[in-house]
Amino acid sequence: MKLTDLVLPSVAALKPYEPGKPIEEVQRELGLTDVVKLASNENPLGPSPMAVAALRGAIEELNRYPDGGSVMLTRKIAAHHGVTPDHIFLGCGSVEILNLLAYLFLRPGLNAVTSEHAFAIYELADAASGAITKTAPMKDYTFDLDAIGDLVDAHTRIIWLANPNNPTGTIYQREAWERLLARLPDHVVIVADEAYFEFVRDPYYPNALDYLGAQPRLIVLRTFSKIFGLAGLRVGYGVADPVMVNLLNNVRQPFNINLMAQAAVLAAMDDDEHVRRTLEVNLRGIEYLEGEFRRLNLAYVPTQANFFLVDVGDGMKVFNALLRQGVIVRPMHGYRFPRHVRISVGLPEENRKLIAALEKVLHQQA
Ligand SMILES: *Cc1c(COP(=O)(O)O)cnc(C)c1O
């Protein structure tokens, strides 16, 4: 028997997640020294200096296992949100929590519902559990929560929502969200993935945490990978009913948040100045890039996050041409946007380098 016949067919057929190209790889492959990465929605200012200082101290403790319950960090996050610690579940990135939710609630014969062009991990997690993903069409690059609700059936166990969504940068608003919550049957877990929460400027943005009290099947995901600039450490968390948190604890590995990560995140949470500066750099970058996209006649999706989905005609071609100019963006064919690239907002000089390269590349292709 073939090894691949011993696993679920949906697992054998999986294609692993394609991350943004690392800077070192581009330097090596193309012989470039000056490379800018605007491909993974990372914080261009780097990690919080307070987190870096905490990491230096933690190095000496690395012979010890971390606190398996991440007690200090769990308490701090709980206090930050005004809930008790039994509402908090920490994950090795919020992506680990997505996988654990699929592991808990999905299996062959069941399905999960999301939108087309949603964050790619949802579909991978469904397939890993042998469940089917049902996707509703978008409306104007935005999740259509009514269409998503229409797809829910007796076999649905999870609804995956990203707000803002990656790679579109768009949000759904409070009214649509409340309409969806009101109609969901009680066999459906609703996942509100708010990885870009801090960046949102739209006043009609619903903070999913406000709905937890009335929704025992809701889990709200946040992460330290984006605005806190700690993507490399892998820490995210879910806020949910204690019953949900217990179920997740039943299936996680015992030391899923490593010792360095716990130390750094504890420190980063006190660094309001770093968060403030990040928002400022992002907003200035958004204004600059929007002006330049308009000047270059490029259609882009207005963003509520720290990245843009931009229609460049042939996304793969422009991605490759930009690489040769030392700028890494993300091609979007995997998201069924073959005309687009996704561009993270960078530092002012990074944004300028991107625009100069983009202008050159588009000119060559015209
Ligand atoms: C970046 C991102 C995450 C965060 O992933 P981590 O595992 O916490 O690094 C989650 N959801 C979406 C939609 C994202 O874009």
The ligand as a MOL file (V3000), in Angstrom:
LIG
                    3D

  0  0  0     0  0            999 V3000
M  V30 BEGIN CTAB
M  V30 COUNTS 15 15 0 0 0
M  V30 BEGIN ATOM
M  V30 1 C -1.0360 37.2740 9.6450 0
M  V30 2 C -2.3620 36.6830 9.8940 0
M  V30 3 C -2.6000 35.9200 11.0200 0
M  V30 4 C -1.5590 35.7740 12.0740 0
M  V30 5 O -0.8810 34.6210 12.0290 0
M  V30 6 P 0.1230 34.2750 13.2150 0
M  V30 7 O 0.0980 32.7820 13.1880 0
M  V30 8 O -0.4530 34.8310 14.4760 0
M  V30 9 O 1.4290 34.8570 12.8530 0
M  V30 10 C -3.8640 35.4080 11.2300 0
M  V30 11 N -4.8540 35.6620 10.3750 0
M  V30 12 C -4.6830 36.4230 9.2950 0
M  V30 13 C -5.8360 36.7290 8.4220 0
M  V30 14 C -3.4270 36.9480 9.0120 0
M  V30 15 O -3.2270 37.6760 7.9160 0
M  V30 END ATOM
M  V30 BEGIN BOND
M  V30 1 1 1 2
M  V30 2 1 2 3
M  V30 3 2 2 14
M  V30 4 1 3 4
M  V30 5 2 3 10
M  V30 6 1 4 5
M  V30 7 1 5 6
M  V30 8 2 6 7
M  V30 9 1 6 8
M  V30 10 1 6 9
M  V30 11 1 10 11
M  V30 12 2 11 12
M  V30 13 1 12 13
M  V30 14 1 12 14
M  V30 15 1 14 15
M  V30 END BOND
M  V30 END CTAB
M  END
